[in-house]
Amino acid sequence: MKHNISITMDSRLFREIENTRGREKRSTFIEHLIIIGLKAYRNKKEETAASAHKPPAAIIVPAEQ
């Protein structure tokens, strides 16, 4: 089941979407962009969480002579 939502957006963003989507239906194209954006967001969030659990890199300081 699909849900119907309404959003407002900047006119430049709207124009960019219109110019990019070609003949694809607007709603289908925007849904596709949201899916891509959510995947990228999830991946970045997972990378951030993974890097938070890594130990810090060792810094080797040369011994004084």
N, C-alpha and C positions, 0 to 999 in steps of 0.2 A: 504494500500500500504506500502511496506517495502522499506527502503532505504539501499543502499549498502555503507558501510564506510570501511576505512582502518585505522588500528592503528598499532603503534609499541609498544612493551612491552619488559620488561626485560626477559631474557631467563629463570630465575628461576620462575617468575610468569607464563610464558607460560607452563613450565613443570608442575607446580602445577595444573594449569587448566586441562592440558592433563591427569594427573594422577587422578584427581577428577571426571571428567565428565564421565568416563566409556565409554559406547557405544552411549551415546547421541551425537547428532550432535554438533560440536564445536560452530557454530553460535547460535544455540538454547540455549546452555548452557551459553554462554557469555551474551546473551540477558537476560536470567533468572537472572544471577548474577547482571547485571546492574539494573534490576527492583528491586531486593532486596536491593541493595545499595542505590538507589534513595529513596525508602520508608524509610530506616533507616536515611538517610540524612534529609528528610523532617520532620520525627518525632523528630529528635534531634533539628532541627531548630525551630520547633513549641514549644518544651520544653524550649528552650533557650528564646524565645520570651515571653512565659508565665511566666517564672521565673523573667524576667526583669520587669514585671508589678506587681509582688507581693510586698507588703510592707516588709521591712526588719524585721527579727525576733527581738522581744524585748529582751533586755538583762537586767536581774534583778540583781541589785547590792545590797547586804545586807547592811542595815543601820549600821552606826558605833555606837558602844555602849560606 
